[in-house]
């Protein structure tokens, strides 16, 4: 009698990247205006997910927070190559980039545009995913097969804003989801 191994779920949080080759592992995250790139190599049976808050296409003097997308996309691709993936076999799916709430501006759209542009520049085919909209979503990604699933989350009114705190540095108005 064969034994079926249960799937292990691993959450990928904001600003994180995770690369795996375990067929029993599912990478998960929850996104609003953030974007998650799910990149994989079917032949090497390895893949990974990142979760970035900002695209990295800021103006002059961009701070560390504005480099999340550019940095995490490089970390993901280089990590996959280090684990045996081949650049010519990489494929991707993108999720997130929603416009959540009236005060968040076009952060989600900028994140989605950046991610698609990065993949095009690196010649990594974009197979699918789900970008834009106005709802948050939960994403599940099986890194060895490239399978992905999205679950839409109900729109809920945002909680009341906390009182302002003194800023350590003036980075402009940025809200994170």
N, C-alpha and C positions, 0 to 999 in steps of 0.2 A: 504494500500500500504506500503510495507516495504522499509526501507531506507538502502542503502549499505554504510557502513563507508569506507572512503578512507584509504589506507595504509599510515602509517607514516614511513618515512625512517630516520634511525639514523646511522650516520657515526661512525665507530670505528677506531680511529687513532692509529698511532704507539705508542706502549707502553700502550695501553688501553685494558680494559676488560669491557664488557657490558652484563648484564644478564636481561632477560625480560620474562614476562608471558602474554604479550598483543598479541592477535591473529591478530591485525591490524598493527603490527609493523614489519618492515624489517630492519635487521642490515646489513650494507654495509661497504666495505673497498676496498682499492686498494693495490695490492701486487706486489712486484717484488721478491727480494731474501727473504723478510720477509715471515713468515708463520702465517696464521690465523687458529685457531682451533675452530670449531663449535661443541659444545657438548650440548646434550639435553636429556630430559626424556620425552618420548611421553605420558606416563601416567599422570605425574604431569603437562604436557603441559607448561614446562619451559625450556629455553635454553639460551645459551650465546655464545659470540664470543670474542676471544682475538686477538691481533695483535702484534707479537713480532719480534724484529729486529735481535737478536742473540740468539743462542741456550742456552747458559749458560754452555756449556761444555768447558770452557777455561782452561788454564793451572793454575799453582799455582799463588796465588795472584790475582785471577780474580776480576775485578772491577765490579761496579754496572751494567754497560752496558752489561757485559757478562752474567748477571743473568736474563736478561729479560725473556727468554723462561721458565726457571725453575720456576721463580717467578710467571709469568702470568698464567702458566698452573695450578699451585696450587691455585691461586686466583680464576680462573674460576671454577674449580671443587668444592672448598669449598663454593663459592658463590652459586652454583647450589644446593648443599646440604642444605645450609641455607634457600633456597627458596622452599624447599619441595621435591626436587629430591632425588631419592634413588640411592646409588652407583651402585647397581646391575642392574639398568635399564638405566644407562647412555650409550649413543651411540655417535659416533663422525664422523666428516668429516673434512679433512685437505686440505688446499689450499695454494699455493704459492711455495716458495723455488726455484724460477727460477734463472738461471745464466744470469744476466743482465750485459752486457758489459764485455770486456776482463779484466778489472782491478778489478773486484769484487771477484775473486777467487771462492772458493767453499762455500761461506757463505750460499747460498740457499740450497745446498745439506746438509750441516751440520745442518741447521735449520730443514729440512724435516726429516733427520735421528733422530734428537733429539725428534721431536714431535711424530713420530711413536714409538720410544722406550719408551717414557713417557706413551703413551696409553697402550702399551703392559704390562709395569710394573704395571700399575694401573688396568689392566684387563678391559679396556674400549674398546669395539669393534669398529674398524675402518670400517665404512660402505662404504666409498668412498671419493671422492674429486678429487683433481688434484694437483700433486706435480711435480716440476721440469720444464724442458723446458727452453726456452730462451725469453719468452714473459711475460710482465706484464699482470695482470688480475684484473677485478673487480669482487668481490664476493658479492652476496646477500644471506641472510640467514633468514628464517622465524623460529624464535626460538621455537614456540609452536608446530610445526609439524616436524621440522627437515629438511624441504625442503630447498635446496640450488641451486643456479644457478651461473654459472661462465660466464663472458663475456671477451673474449680475447681482449687485447688492442694492437693496431698496434705498431710494433717496430719502434721507432724513434731514430735517432742518438742522443747520449747524448749531452747536452749543453756543451760549453767549460768550462773547469775547472776554478774556481775562483783562484786568486792569493793566495799562501799559507799564512796562518795566524800563528802567534806564538802560539805554543801549551801550554795549561795550565798544562797538564800532558802527559807523553809519554805513550799512550795506544797502540802503534803500528799502522799499517796502517789498517784502517777500514772505509769503505764507507757504508752509509745507503741509502736505497731506501724508 
